[in-house]
Amino acid sequence: MNHNTPLSPRPLRHLSDVQLRVLTTAQLRSQGVSPADINAQCRPGGTWQQLLPGVYLLRPGPATSEERLHGVLLYAARSPATEPAVPAQPGAGEPHAPQRYTDAMITGLAALALHRFSSAPPLLSLDRIDVLVPRLRRLRSTGCVRIVRTPGMPEPQQITGIPVAPVPRALADAVADLADAGVVRRLLTEAVRGGHCEPAAVVKELTQARLLSRPHVVDAVDSLLAEGRAIAEDRLYRMVHEHGLPDPVWNVDLRLPGGPHLGGLDAYWPDHAVALELDTRAPRQDEDAMWSEYARKREHLERLGITVVHITPKKLRDSMEQQATVVRTALMASADRDPAAYVVVLPR
């Protein structure tokens, strides 16, 4: 047997070319390759090599980035997903589903590289590839694989057939292993500036990973939140002008005449008594208290006859036209409401 010899007449047409070069012991045995054959091919000077325990590359030479990724997933995935699906009989038709990796996905810096982060190192330069698995899986880190455990697996994103952790989770797993404040700040900033996710989603993952006790992470998060608010405010200005809404007064405080402070607003239409507030709360430990403050301010303003519109940065990014319609509807409805109480409008 040599590397040009077909493994078996039973085809693996559901696998890509890379997946045909990277196979597990179970897949090779299902194709009639014995353990002795595997050992013979992997001897010094042989045409195969063992990438990881139970995972083989069926060619000589260094593994490519894609081969390493598939090898890592084959090592970490639950065994049913690594068994090849083959037609029941010759000519019965080819399976069309691609190979699935159950309970395993790429995370950390490798995932950010797959998400095309320019501030993440190239895949080939990474000595280790982080792979996310359920907490109770019996796996150990080995070779180029670093096992990252979680009590709840997120929904993976498929990138070139590879299951990849969503950006907020991948960021948290990457930051957990980084001590360089500049690198952490660049990664978090690119996540928001590049439109990959909103700051709140990142802060939520960092909080759950208990990373906000690290000073360099806290500093990066403060920069991230400021960056996120600036981007959201810019989108808000665009929404007003691109969708033909009347100009509001921007960034103001409301007060009752001679009375208490009512709160700051991102935009206010005095003639319509419509207020707009960007909901840029970051989910930290005091989230409930912050939400209570939002709710109290809204209830107070609405008792005075002021309509309050809350918009999240995510909604501004994903459905700006729909949010403009919400604001326009509130402005039009003001004609049918009783006049609002008089309030003093001050610059914030």
Beta strands, then each sheet from edge to edge (+ up, - down):
strand 1: 22-24
strand 2: 49-52
strand 3: 55-57
strand 4: 105-107
strand 5: 129-134
strand 6: 145-150
strand 7: 157-159
strand 8: 162-164
strand 9: 249-255
strand 10: 261-269
strand 11: 274-278
strand 12: 307-311
strand 13: 344-347
sheet 1: 1+ 3- 2+
sheet 2: 4+ 5- 6-
sheet 3: 7+ 8-
sheet 4: 12+ 11+ 10- 9+ 13-
end
